[in-house]
């Protein structure tokens, strides 16, 4: 996403809207808590929507199963990390440990847990 691309490409516009939504939601949940310092561990659970076109049987068996379609987990994580800069932590370079999972679920959403790391 360089140059004018972020102003005209629909993928770039969706990514920017995704990050802005995450920033807004994080701000509302964190209530201006002080920024976390030092090394951090982050756990992220992406609950992905089940396609409406799937049969009821396929829908029912999909709940809780791994999501292996686009978007890629690393791109989802990048958006979360960029969105939490200056809201949860100073910079995402503080994150030393990451765990992310994408699964299908009845109620799509993102759950983020952040822990300060002590020693190795």
ZIURGI-V602680 format. One record per backbone hydrogen bond with DSSP energy under -1.0 kcal/mol. CO is the residue of the C=O (numbers start at 1). NH is the residue of the N-H. Records with the same first field share a line. If there is no record, write none. Layout:
BEGIN
CO->NH + NH
END
This chain:
BEGIN
2->5
4->7
5->9
9->13
10->14
11->15
12->16
13->17
14->18
15->19
16->20
17->21
18->22
19->23
20->24
21->25
22->26
23->27
24->28
25->29
26->30
27->31
30->33
39->117
40->96 + 97
41->115
42->99
43->113
44->101
45->111
46->103
47->109
48->105
51->54
55->59
56->60
57->61
58->62
62->65
65->104
72->76
73->77
74->78
75->79
76->80
77->81
78->82
79->83
80->84
84->87 + 88 + 89
88->36
89->86
91->94
92->95
94->40
97->42
99->44
101->46
102->67
103->48
104->64
109->47
111->45
113->43
115->41
END
